[in-house]
Each structure stands twice: as structure tokens, then as C-alpha cells.
Amino acid sequence: MDIQLSKADEEFRDTVREFLATELSPTVREATAQTPTVFVEPDIHNAWAAALNRRGWLAYQWPAEHGGTGWTPVQRYLFEKECALAGAPNLTVLGLKLLAPVIFTYGSEEQKAYYLPRILSGEDYWCQGFSEPGAGSDLASLKTRAVRDGDEYVINGSKIWTTHAHHANRMFALVRTDNSGRKQQGISFILIDMDTPGVAVRPIYTLAGDHEVNQVFLEDVRVPASNLVGEEGQGWEIAKFLLENERGGSCHAPKLLYDLSMVEKAAADEPDARGGVLADDPEWRRRVAELRLEVQSLDMIELKILADIANGRKPGPQTSLTKLLASQLRQKIDLLAVDLYGPAGLQLPAQRPLYGDNSSDPFISGGAQVASARYLNSRAWTIFGGTDEVQSTIIAKTVLGL
């Protein structure tokens, strides 16, 4: 695997760095640093997405023929890496990374022409209706029913752990359109306007007190049949395609390295109760070094997958490996931050957001204020996008052949 950058790639990287230096505002960077949830709030996302869209870089993962940049896999990697190392917010993936590839791969020409531009403009903010009570990791057991009635589907059921449903104006969902065969064969993929009569959103508050996820109730919700993506019964195939994009195709390691470096930097100002600072404590340095080596190992795995993609091979089940490792490392780094700040890291202010003029004043520092909430919220990493157990099973079957 050759990981040396070409001259053209070095020039591209430098262009990205210049853009970040001028367009990534201190306000957005600070808000990102003080966000404890997995996804940033829409105000942060929208501000950063608008800046990228003005430059023509928002759809950096899309093919050029569908309005994307047409960048090579190496350029996409470099872009994500430089954004992570600069402290830029993660773009909310639901529309850009998850739905858009489904639309331009399985959608009709009318769906492509209507929905893709609205994702880029920010007119549509999407949520994902996959998990249900009793059907989380086992998506094939979903019970939300869609019955064809003329030119419409009538949908009844509920979705749970629906991220940002309280902000979204649209949802893409898996629904059951047939019960006659295997469970996977009767699932379809459909688009739902959240303003449709019969759609209700109930908040779910996390252990940290954040409102990021919800339960969505669908009662006699009428959706145009033209909102079906692909064919009836093709939902399971589309869901697997979407989840492969969710679990892979992005680089986790640079963001993890950035967050680890922020913890390491803060340790230089934290007393060790022996007259020194924690950054000089041998045991602390050992923990940081071990984590850094683990993240660097993940970085090499992601680069190997990148090399495969650059050579025309699909990411495949290796994405489960990166998802598994990244989730566990995310939690380890967040635990390290809590340990760094000691009692100050246990503060859990109820007020949100933790940034902006109306935020509460932190005790000790902003890093200490956000540490506990971030740690609690990162418990979700080993659940969403497929639990650690699901990823381990996929790796055992498809990679190890067990």
C-alpha cells in the first residue's frame, strides 16, 4: 500500500487548509468543541454546510454527475482529515451521506432532480426511520406497515432513537409492505414528509440530559406512492447499501487523533496533586501513548480501505471493523477526558446549548464542562449503526470465515 501523496494531492491538501483557515469561523469551531452530542445542532451544521456549499464542496462524497465534487478517494480522505484536524464540525450525515447515495443509486429521475438539490441547499433536513421498539439491531423484525391505497401508501407504526426528528422536515424510513415471505423480502424504502397529518414526535432525553433522539409515531400517515424509492420489497437491499455507507467510507482516525490531542494539551494545565502537572505523570503519559497507538492503527486500516476503493474495490465488510474500533476508541478518549478533569469533569449542566451568549459559565474550563456529557452520550457509539455485537458477527462471518 503506497501512502505517499502525489504532488497534486499535496496541492489539494494545501488548498483545503487555506479554505479552513479563512472559512472555519472561531464561533463554529468553539460551538463544535462545546457540543457533547454525536451530531452537532442544526445551527452549527447549517452554518458550516453553507460555507462548504458556496465553495462547491458540500457534496464531496457524491459523483460529479449528481452535483458532487467528483473527488478521488484520496481527495475525500484528505478533506475529511484536514477538517477533523482543524476542529470543524462533522457534517450531519443523514441527508448528505446516507440518503443521497440511495437516491442517486436507486431513485427515479424525478426523485434525483427534486431531492438532491434540496439536500445541498439545506431546504430539507432529514432523519432516519429504521429502528423500532423491539426491532433495533434486528431490522428484519420491523413492524411499521405501509398498505397501498390507490396512489398512496397508508403507514402505521413507530420508529425509535430517531436522531434529530424534532428538527427534520423529512424522514426516510423502512416499512413493511408484504408479510407473505421471508421477513427481509417484505421491506420497502419510503420518504415521508414530517408535516404530514398523523406524524408525531416525542422527545427522548439521554443520560446527559441532551435531546438528540426521539420516538416517531405514524398513525394513518398518507404518503404518495411516488415517494417509494426503488421497488416494493427492495428495502432490505437498499438498507444494506445505506448501512455500508454509514459504517464506512469516512475516516474516523483523524477526528479521534484531534480529540486526543485536545485532551493531551489540556493535561499540561491540570495539577497532578503532587506539585506538578498531569501531562508529566508517567501513568498518564502511558495511557495517552497507548490510545494514540490504537488510533494510529485504525488510521492504517482506514488507509488500506482507501487504497482498495482507489483501486476500484468496494469497502465491503471491512467497514464493520472500522466502525467497531472507532466506537470503542471514541469511548476510551471520552473516558480519558473525564479522568483528566477529576471532580470538575463530573459537572452536568442542564442548560443547552453549552455554547453561545446564553450558555452557562463553565466550572474550571469548557473542556471540563462538556466532558461528562460527552462521555455519557458516547455510550451510543457502540449501539448506533449496528451494535458492537452485530459488527463482530459480520467480521466473524465475512472476514474470518467462521
C-alpha positions as CSV (number, residue, x, y, z in Angstrom):
1,M,0.0,0.0,0.0
2,D,1.5,3.3,-1.1
3,I,0.6,6.1,1.2
4,Q,2.8,8.8,-0.2
5,L,0.9,11.8,-1.6
6,S,1.4,12.9,-5.1
7,K,2.3,16.5,-5.9
8,A,-1.3,17.1,-7.0
9,D,-2.7,15.7,-3.7
10,E,-0.3,17.8,-1.7
11,E,-1.5,20.9,-3.6
12,F,-5.1,19.9,-2.9
13,R,-4.4,19.4,0.8
14,D,-2.9,22.9,0.9
15,T,-6.0,24.3,-0.8
16,V,-8.2,22.7,1.8
17,R,-6.0,24.1,4.6
18,E,-6.3,27.6,3.2
19,F,-10.0,27.3,2.9
20,L,-10.3,26.1,6.5
21,A,-8.1,29.0,7.8
22,T,-10.4,31.6,6.2
23,E,-13.9,30.0,6.3
24,L,-14.0,28.0,9.5
25,S,-15.0,30.7,11.9
26,P,-14.0,30.7,15.6
27,T,-17.7,30.7,16.5
28,V,-18.3,27.4,14.7
29,R,-15.1,25.9,16.0
30,E,-15.9,26.8,19.6
31,A,-19.5,25.6,19.3
32,T,-18.3,22.3,18.0
33,A,-15.9,21.9,20.9
34,Q,-18.7,22.6,23.3
35,T,-21.1,20.1,21.7
36,P,-21.5,16.9,23.7
37,T,-23.8,15.0,21.3
38,V,-22.9,12.8,18.4
39,F,-24.4,15.2,15.9
40,V,-24.0,19.0,16.2
41,E,-27.1,21.1,16.4
42,P,-28.6,22.3,13.1
43,D,-27.4,25.9,13.6
44,I,-23.7,24.7,13.6
45,H,-24.2,22.2,10.8
46,N,-26.1,24.7,8.6
47,A,-23.5,27.4,9.0
48,W,-20.7,25.1,8.1
49,A,-22.6,23.4,5.3
50,A,-23.5,26.7,3.8
51,A,-19.8,27.7,3.7
52,L,-18.9,24.4,2.0
53,N,-21.8,24.7,-0.4
54,R,-20.7,28.2,-1.5
55,R,-17.3,26.7,-2.4
56,G,-18.9,23.7,-4.1
57,W,-17.5,21.2,-1.6
58,L,-20.6,20.2,0.4
59,A,-21.3,17.1,-1.7
60,Y,-17.7,15.9,-1.6
61,Q,-18.7,12.3,-1.5
62,W,-21.1,12.5,-4.4
63,P,-20.2,11.7,-8.1
64,A,-19.9,14.8,-10.3
65,E,-22.8,13.7,-12.4
66,H,-25.2,14.1,-9.5
67,G,-23.9,17.5,-8.3
68,G,-20.9,16.3,-6.3
69,T,-17.2,17.3,-6.5
70,G,-16.1,14.1,-8.3
71,W,-13.1,14.0,-6.0
72,T,-10.9,10.9,-5.9
73,P,-11.0,8.7,-2.7
74,V,-7.7,10.2,-1.7
75,Q,-9.0,13.8,-2.0
76,R,-12.1,12.9,0.0
77,Y,-9.8,11.4,2.7
78,L,-7.6,14.5,2.8
79,F,-10.6,16.8,3.0
80,E,-12.1,14.9,6.0
81,K,-8.7,14.6,7.7
82,E,-7.9,18.3,7.4
83,C,-11.4,19.3,8.6
84,A,-11.0,17.0,11.6
85,L,-7.6,18.3,12.5
86,A,-8.9,21.9,12.2
87,G,-11.7,21.3,14.7
88,A,-14.5,21.6,12.1
89,P,-17.9,20.1,12.9
90,N,-18.8,16.8,11.5
91,L,-21.5,17.2,8.8
92,T,-24.8,15.7,9.7
93,V,-24.7,12.5,7.6
94,L,-28.4,11.7,7.3
95,G,-29.1,13.5,4.1
96,L,-25.7,14.0,2.6
97,K,-24.1,10.6,3.2
98,L,-26.9,8.2,3.8
99,L,-29.9,9.2,1.8
100,A,-28.2,10.9,-1.2
101,P,-26.3,7.8,-2.3
102,V,-29.6,5.9,-2.1
103,I,-31.4,8.5,-4.2
104,F,-28.8,8.6,-7.0
105,T,-28.4,4.8,-7.0
106,Y,-32.0,3.6,-6.6
107,G,-34.1,6.7,-7.0
108,S,-36.2,7.8,-10.0
109,E,-35.0,10.7,-12.2
110,E,-37.8,12.8,-10.6
111,Q,-36.5,11.9,-7.1
112,K,-33.0,12.8,-8.1
113,A,-34.0,16.1,-9.6
114,Y,-36.1,17.1,-6.6
115,Y,-34.3,15.9,-3.5
116,L,-30.6,16.1,-4.3
117,P,-30.6,19.9,-4.8
118,R,-32.7,20.4,-1.6
119,I,-30.2,18.5,0.4
120,L,-27.4,20.8,-0.8
121,S,-29.4,24.0,-0.2
122,G,-30.5,23.0,3.3
123,E,-34.2,23.2,2.4
124,D,-34.6,19.6,3.5
125,Y,-33.2,18.3,6.8
126,W,-33.6,14.5,7.1
127,C,-34.0,11.9,9.8
128,Q,-33.7,8.2,9.6
129,G,-36.7,5.9,10.4
130,F,-35.1,2.4,10.8
131,S,-35.1,1.2,14.4
132,E,-38.3,0.3,16.1
133,P,-39.3,-0.8,19.6
134,G,-38.3,-4.5,19.6
135,A,-36.6,-4.2,16.2
136,G,-33.3,-2.2,16.7
137,S,-30.4,-4.2,15.5
138,D,-32.8,-6.8,14.1
139,L,-34.2,-4.6,11.4
140,A,-35.8,-7.5,9.6
141,S,-38.3,-7.7,12.5
142,L,-39.7,-4.2,11.9
143,K,-43.5,-3.9,12.1
144,T,-44.3,-0.5,10.7
145,R,-46.8,-1.2,8.0
146,A,-47.4,0.5,4.7
147,V,-50.5,-0.5,2.8
148,R,-51.1,0.6,-0.8
149,D,-54.3,2.6,-1.3
150,G,-54.5,3.9,-4.9
151,D,-51.7,6.4,-5.4
152,E,-50.8,6.5,-1.8
153,Y,-49.4,4.3,1.0
154,V,-51.1,4.4,4.4
155,I,-48.4,4.0,7.1
156,N,-48.9,2.9,10.7
157,G,-46.3,2.1,13.3
158,S,-43.5,3.8,15.2
159,K,-39.8,4.5,15.0
160,I,-37.4,5.0,17.9
161,W,-34.0,6.5,18.6
162,T,-34.7,8.8,15.6
163,T,-31.9,11.3,15.7
164,H,-32.9,15.0,15.1
165,A,-36.5,14.0,14.2
166,H,-37.5,17.2,16.1
167,H,-35.5,19.3,13.6
168,A,-36.2,17.3,10.5
169,N,-38.8,18.2,7.9
170,R,-38.4,14.8,6.1
171,M,-37.7,11.2,7.1
172,F,-36.5,8.2,5.1
173,A,-37.9,5.0,6.5
174,L,-38.1,1.3,6.2
175,V,-41.7,0.0,6.2
176,R,-43.2,-3.4,5.7
177,T,-45.3,-3.7,2.5
178,D,-45.6,-7.6,2.5
179,N,-45.9,-10.3,5.2
180,S,-46.1,-13.3,2.9
181,G,-42.5,-14.4,2.5
182,R,-39.2,-14.1,4.4
183,K,-39.1,-11.1,6.7
184,Q,-36.4,-9.4,4.6
185,Q,-38.4,-9.7,1.4
186,G,-41.4,-7.6,2.5
187,I,-39.5,-4.4,3.4
188,S,-39.6,-1.2,1.3
189,F,-37.8,2.1,1.5
190,I,-40.0,5.2,1.5
191,L,-39.7,9.0,2.0
192,I,-42.1,10.8,4.5
193,D,-42.9,14.5,4.9
194,M,-42.8,15.1,8.7
195,D,-45.6,17.7,8.3
196,T,-48.0,15.0,7.1
197,P,-51.1,14.5,9.4
198,G,-50.6,11.6,11.7
199,V,-46.8,12.1,12.3
200,A,-46.0,12.8,15.9
201,V,-42.6,13.2,17.5
202,R,-41.9,12.5,21.2
203,P,-38.5,13.5,22.7
204,I,-36.2,11.1,24.4
205,Y,-33.6,12.6,26.7
206,T,-30.2,11.0,27.1
207,L,-28.5,10.3,30.3
208,A,-26.6,13.5,29.8
209,G,-29.8,15.5,29.5
210,D,-29.5,16.1,25.8
211,H,-32.4,16.0,23.4
212,E,-30.9,14.3,20.3
213,V,-33.1,11.3,19.7
214,N,-36.9,10.8,19.6
215,Q,-39.7,8.3,19.1
216,V,-41.8,9.0,16.0
217,F,-45.4,7.8,15.8
218,L,-47.1,7.2,12.4
219,E,-50.9,6.9,12.5
220,D,-52.7,6.6,9.2
221,V,-50.0,8.7,7.5
222,R,-50.7,9.0,3.8
223,V,-47.6,9.2,1.6
224,P,-47.6,9.5,-2.2
225,A,-46.7,6.2,-3.9
226,S,-44.1,8.2,-5.8
227,N,-42.2,8.5,-2.6
228,L,-41.2,4.9,-2.7
229,V,-37.5,4.5,-3.6
230,G,-36.8,1.5,-5.8
231,E,-39.3,-1.3,-6.0
232,E,-41.6,-2.7,-3.3
233,G,-39.7,-5.3,-1.4
234,Q,-36.3,-3.8,-2.3
235,G,-35.9,-2.1,1.1
236,W,-33.6,-4.7,2.6
237,E,-31.2,-4.4,-0.3
238,I,-31.2,-0.6,0.0
239,A,-30.8,-0.7,3.8
240,K,-27.7,-2.8,3.5
241,F,-26.3,-0.4,0.9
242,L,-27.1,2.5,3.2
243,L,-25.6,0.9,6.3
244,E,-22.4,0.1,4.4
245,N,-22.1,3.8,3.7
246,E,-22.9,4.7,7.3
247,R,-20.3,2.4,8.7
248,G,-17.5,3.1,6.3
249,G,-16.4,5.5,3.6
250,S,-15.3,8.1,6.1
251,C,-12.1,8.4,8.2
252,H,-12.6,8.2,11.9
253,A,-9.0,8.3,13.0
254,P,-8.2,12.0,12.3
255,K,-11.1,13.2,14.5
256,L,-10.1,10.8,17.2
257,L,-6.5,12.0,17.0
258,Y,-7.6,15.6,17.2
259,D,-9.8,15.0,20.3
260,L,-7.0,13.0,21.9
261,S,-4.6,15.9,21.2
262,M,-7.0,18.3,22.9
263,V,-7.1,16.1,26.0
264,E,-3.3,15.8,25.9
265,K,-3.0,19.6,25.6
266,A,-5.3,20.3,28.5
267,A,-3.3,17.9,30.7
268,A,-0.5,20.5,30.6
269,D,-2.6,22.8,32.8
270,E,-4.1,20.2,35.1
271,P,-2.3,19.7,38.5
272,D,-1.4,16.2,39.5
273,A,-1.8,16.9,43.3
274,R,1.9,16.4,43.8
275,G,3.1,19.9,42.8
276,G,3.3,19.1,39.0
277,V,1.0,18.8,36.1
278,L,-0.8,15.7,34.9
279,A,1.0,15.8,31.5
280,D,4.2,14.9,33.2
281,D,2.8,11.9,35.1
282,P,4.2,8.6,33.8
283,E,1.0,6.7,34.1
284,W,-1.0,9.4,32.3
285,R,1.5,9.5,29.5
286,R,1.3,5.7,29.2
287,R,-2.5,5.9,28.8
288,V,-2.2,8.6,26.2
289,A,0.5,6.8,24.3
290,E,-1.5,3.5,24.2
291,L,-4.5,5.3,22.9
292,R,-2.5,7.2,20.3
293,L,-1.1,3.9,19.0
294,E,-4.5,2.3,18.8
295,V,-5.9,5.3,16.9
296,Q,-2.9,5.2,14.5
297,S,-3.6,1.5,13.9
298,L,-7.1,2.4,13.0
299,D,-5.7,5.1,10.7
300,M,-3.7,2.5,8.8
301,I,-6.7,0.2,8.4
302,E,-8.7,3.1,7.0
303,L,-5.9,3.9,4.6
304,K,-5.9,0.3,3.5
305,I,-9.6,0.5,2.8
306,L,-9.0,3.8,1.0
307,A,-6.4,2.1,-1.2
308,D,-8.9,-0.6,-2.1
309,I,-11.5,2.0,-3.0
310,A,-9.0,3.9,-5.1
311,N,-8.3,0.7,-7.0
312,G,-12.0,0.1,-7.8
313,R,-12.8,-2.3,-5.0
314,K,-15.8,-1.8,-2.7
315,P,-15.2,-1.3,1.0
316,G,-17.1,-4.4,2.0
317,P,-17.2,-5.9,5.5
318,Q,-14.0,-4.1,6.5
319,T,-16.2,-1.2,7.3
320,S,-17.6,-3.1,10.2
321,L,-14.1,-3.4,11.6
322,T,-13.5,0.4,11.4
323,K,-16.9,1.0,12.9
324,L,-16.2,-1.4,15.8
325,L,-12.7,0.0,16.5
326,A,-13.8,3.7,16.1
327,S,-16.7,3.3,18.5
328,Q,-14.6,1.7,21.2
329,L,-11.8,4.3,20.8
330,R,-14.3,7.1,20.9
331,Q,-15.5,5.9,24.4
332,K,-11.9,5.4,25.6
333,I,-10.9,9.0,24.7
334,D,-14.1,10.4,26.3
335,L,-13.3,8.5,29.5
336,L,-9.8,9.8,29.4
337,A,-11.2,13.4,29.4
338,V,-13.4,12.7,32.4
339,D,-10.4,11.3,34.3
340,L,-8.3,14.3,33.3
341,Y,-10.6,16.8,34.9
342,G,-11.5,14.8,38.0
343,P,-14.4,16.2,40.0
344,A,-14.7,19.2,37.6
345,G,-15.3,16.7,34.8
346,L,-18.4,15.4,36.6
347,Q,-20.4,18.6,36.1
348,L,-23.5,18.1,34.1
349,P,-25.3,21.4,33.4
350,A,-28.9,21.0,32.4
351,Q,-28.9,24.1,30.2
352,R,-28.3,23.6,26.5
353,P,-26.6,24.6,24.3
354,L,-23.2,24.8,26.1
355,Y,-22.0,27.4,23.6
356,G,-23.2,30.9,22.6
357,D,-24.1,34.0,24.6
358,N,-26.8,32.3,26.6
359,S,-24.8,29.3,27.7
360,S,-23.9,28.7,31.4
361,D,-20.5,29.6,32.6
362,P,-18.2,26.6,32.9
363,F,-16.6,25.5,36.1
364,I,-12.8,25.4,35.6
365,S,-13.0,25.2,31.8
366,G,-15.1,24.5,28.8
367,G,-13.4,21.1,28.4
368,A,-14.3,20.2,31.9
369,Q,-17.9,21.3,31.4
370,V,-18.5,19.1,28.4
371,A,-16.5,16.1,29.5
372,S,-19.2,14.2,31.4
373,A,-22.0,14.8,29.0
374,R,-19.8,13.8,26.1
375,Y,-18.8,10.6,27.9
376,L,-22.4,9.6,28.6
377,N,-23.5,10.4,25.1
378,S,-20.7,8.4,23.5
379,R,-22.2,5.2,25.0
380,A,-24.4,5.3,21.9
381,W,-21.4,4.8,19.6
382,T,-21.3,1.1,20.3
383,I,-25.1,0.9,19.5
384,F,-26.0,3.1,16.6
385,G,-25.2,2.0,13.0
386,G,-25.2,-1.6,14.3
387,T,-24.1,-2.7,17.8
388,D,-20.6,-4.0,18.6
389,E,-22.1,-7.5,18.7
390,V,-23.6,-7.1,15.2
391,Q,-20.2,-5.8,13.9
392,S,-18.3,-8.6,15.5
393,T,-20.7,-11.2,13.9
394,I,-20.3,-9.6,10.5
395,I,-16.5,-9.7,10.9
396,A,-16.5,-13.3,12.1
397,K,-18.7,-14.5,9.2
398,T,-17.5,-12.4,6.2
399,V,-13.8,-11.6,7.1
400,L,-12.7,-14.5,9.2
401,G,-15.0,-17.1,7.6
402,L,-16.2,-18.5,10.9
